[in-house]
Amino acid sequence: MAVTIHDSWKTQLQTEFERPYFQDLIKFVRQEYSQHTCYPKGSDIFAAFDHCPFDETKVVIIGQDPYHGPGQANGLCFSVKDGIPHPPSLINIFKEIETDLGQPYPKSGNLDRWAGQGVLLLNATLTVRAHRAGSHQGKGWEIFTDAVIRKLSEEREHLIFLLWGGFAKKKAALIDSNKHHILTSGHPSPLSANRGYWFGNRHFSKSNTILTRLDNKNIVW
């Protein structure tokens, strides 16, 4: 299984890679990929890190699981490959950006354009078996991604964490709110959005306002 991860993350997470739980996790993932169809493809498992170096991270968005349908997952939370129909949550994200920033709805659901600007698109679980949502939860990925969040909180300053929905909001306990900016709202899924918990959160303009205050380059959402 080919895995790429940016050197800056290798340096920060080397001790995590060497821990017994991570070795067990890799064995599990290798077995799953050899016996079943799993997503994303092996070379994209660490894509969120590869596209967004540790020292260049400005905004962190936390998802839960990769998409489990054919051709969707590309290693970035909420993102799909070019040419793939936009899932409901991504549609609602783009609708909020339309309203918040007055930008036209984009053709591509590939969010690597965000990652390249310093947005870490981190799923709590980085792999999944096809058509079985949550099938790789509880195998060690959450320990790893929690360590990533802690590392960012400890080693960096003035990051913006966007926590959408109950699952993501629990990650606030890992973040030093005295050093970082935490914005929370409901999840962009239709169930939450249609109840009024997503639309109008203006997280995209709010993030850029914070970045401007920090003399940092805005994100082109």
C-alpha positions in Angstrom: 0.0 0.0 0.0 1.6 3.3 -1.2 1.2 6.0 1.4 2.5 9.6 1.1 2.6 12.0 4.0 4.3 15.4 4.0 7.8 15.5 5.6 6.6 18.1 8.1 4.0 15.7 9.4 6.4 12.8 9.6 8.6 14.9 11.9 5.7 15.9 14.2 4.1 12.4 14.3 7.1 10.0 14.2 6.6 8.9 17.8 2.9 8.2 17.0 3.8 6.1 14.1 6.0 4.0 16.3 3.3 3.3 19.0 1.9 -0.3 19.2 -1.7 0.8 18.5 -0.6 2.4 15.2 1.3 -0.7 14.2 -1.8 -2.8 14.9 -3.9 -0.2 12.9 -1.7 -0.5 9.9 -1.9 -4.3 10.0 -5.7 -4.0 10.1 -5.9 -1.5 7.3 -3.6 -3.6 5.1 -5.7 -6.7 5.7 -8.9 -4.8 4.9 -7.5 -3.4 1.7 -6.3 -6.9 0.6 -9.6 -8.6 1.3 -12.2 -6.0 0.6 -12.9 -2.9 -1.5 -12.0 0.1 0.8 -11.8 3.9 0.4 -9.9 6.1 -0.3 -7.3 4.4 -2.4 -4.1 3.6 -0.5 -2.1 6.5 -1.8 -4.8 8.9 -0.7 -5.2 7.7 2.9 -2.9 10.5 4.2 -3.8 13.0 1.5 -5.1 15.6 4.0 -1.6 15.8 5.5 0.2 15.6 2.1 -1.8 18.6 0.7 -1.5 20.7 3.9 1.9 20.8 5.6 2.0 21.2 9.4 3.6 24.6 9.4 1.3 26.0 6.7 -2.0 24.9 8.4 -4.3 27.8 9.2 -7.8 26.3 9.4 -8.8 22.8 10.6 -12.1 21.2 9.5 -12.9 17.9 11.2 -15.1 15.2 9.6 -15.9 11.7 10.8 -15.6 9.0 8.0 -14.5 8.9 4.4 -17.3 8.6 1.8 -18.0 4.9 1.2 -19.4 5.0 -2.3 -17.4 4.2 -5.5 -15.0 7.0 -6.6 -16.0 9.5 -4.0 -13.4 9.6 -1.2 -10.1 11.4 -2.0 -8.6 11.6 1.5 -10.0 15.0 2.4 -13.0 15.3 4.6 -16.2 16.4 2.8 -14.3 16.4 -0.5 -15.0 14.3 -3.6 -12.9 13.7 -6.8 -13.5 15.9 -9.8 -16.5 14.9 -11.8 -18.2 13.1 -8.9 -21.7 14.3 -7.9 -21.7 16.4 -4.8 -22.9 14.5 -1.7 -25.7 16.3 0.4 -23.4 17.7 3.1 -21.0 19.2 0.5 -23.9 20.7 -1.3 -25.0 22.5 1.9 -21.4 23.6 2.5 -21.3 25.2 -0.9 -24.7 26.8 -0.5 -23.6 28.4 2.8 -20.5 29.8 1.0 -22.8 31.2 -1.8 -24.8 33.0 0.8 -22.0 34.0 3.1 -19.5 35.2 0.5 -21.6 35.8 -2.6 -19.5 33.3 -4.5 -21.0 31.1 -7.3 -21.6 27.5 -6.6 -18.5 25.5 -7.8 -18.5 22.8 -10.4 -15.9 20.6 -8.7 -16.4 19.1 -5.2 -12.6 18.5 -5.0 -11.5 20.5 -2.0 -7.8 20.1 -2.6 -7.9 23.8 -3.6 -8.7 24.6 0.1 -6.0 22.2 1.4 -3.4 24.0 -0.8 -4.2 27.2 1.0 -3.7 25.8 4.5 -7.0 24.1 5.3 -6.5 20.7 7.0 -9.5 18.6 6.0 -9.2 15.9 8.6 -11.5 12.9 9.0 -11.4 11.3 12.4 -11.3 7.9 10.7 -9.1 7.8 7.5 -10.4 4.6 5.9 -13.7 2.7 5.4 -14.9 -0.5 3.7 -17.1 0.1 0.7 -20.8 0.6 1.4 -20.2 0.2 5.2 -20.2 3.5 6.9 -18.2 3.5 10.1 -16.7 0.1 9.4 -13.2 1.2 10.4 -14.1 3.1 13.5 -12.7 2.0 16.8 -9.6 0.4 15.2 -7.1 3.1 16.2 -7.6 5.9 13.7 -9.4 8.1 16.3 -6.4 7.8 18.6 -4.1 8.9 15.8 -6.3 11.8 14.7 -6.8 13.0 18.2 -3.0 13.1 18.6 -2.9 15.2 15.4 -5.4 17.7 16.9 -3.4 17.8 20.2 -0.1 18.3 18.3 -1.6 21.2 16.4 -3.0 22.8 19.6 0.3 22.4 21.4 2.8 23.4 18.7 0.9 26.0 16.7 -0.9 29.3 17.6 -3.9 31.1 16.3 -5.4 28.2 14.3 -9.0 28.3 13.4 -10.9 25.0 14.2 -14.3 24.6 12.5 -16.3 22.0 14.5 -19.5 21.0 12.7 -21.9 18.7 14.5 -21.9 16.9 17.8 -19.0 14.6 16.9 -16.7 17.4 15.9 -17.6 19.6 18.8 -16.3 16.9 21.2 -12.9 17.6 19.8 -12.9 21.0 21.4 -11.6 19.3 24.6 -8.3 18.6 22.8 -7.8 22.3 21.8 -6.4 25.1 23.8 -9.0 27.8 23.4 -6.6 30.4 24.8 -4.3 29.9 21.8 -6.7 29.1 19.1 -10.1 30.1 17.6 -12.9 27.6 17.7 -16.1 28.1 15.7 -19.0 25.6 16.1 -22.3 25.0 14.4 -24.6 22.2 13.4 -23.5 19.7 10.8 -24.0 20.5 7.1 -25.9 17.2 6.6 -29.6 17.7 5.4 -31.0 16.5 8.8 -29.1 19.2 10.7 -29.2 21.9 8.0 -33.0 21.6 7.5 -33.5 22.1 11.2 -31.7 25.4 11.1 -28.4 24.3 12.7 -26.1 24.9 9.7 -27.2 27.6 7.4 -26.2 31.1 8.5 -23.2 30.1 10.6 -21.0 32.3 8.3 -17.9 30.3 9.3 -16.2 31.1 6.0 -16.4 34.9 6.3 -15.7 34.6 10.0 -12.5 32.6 9.3 -11.3 35.1 6.9 -12.0 38.0 9.3 -9.8 36.2 11.9 -7.1 35.6 9.3 -7.2 39.3 8.3 -6.9 40.3 12.0 -3.8 38.0 12.2 -2.3 39.6 9.0 -2.7 36.2 7.4 -3.8 35.6 3.8 -7.5 34.9 3.4 -8.8 31.5 2.2 -10.4 31.6 -1.3 -13.3 29.3 -0.4 
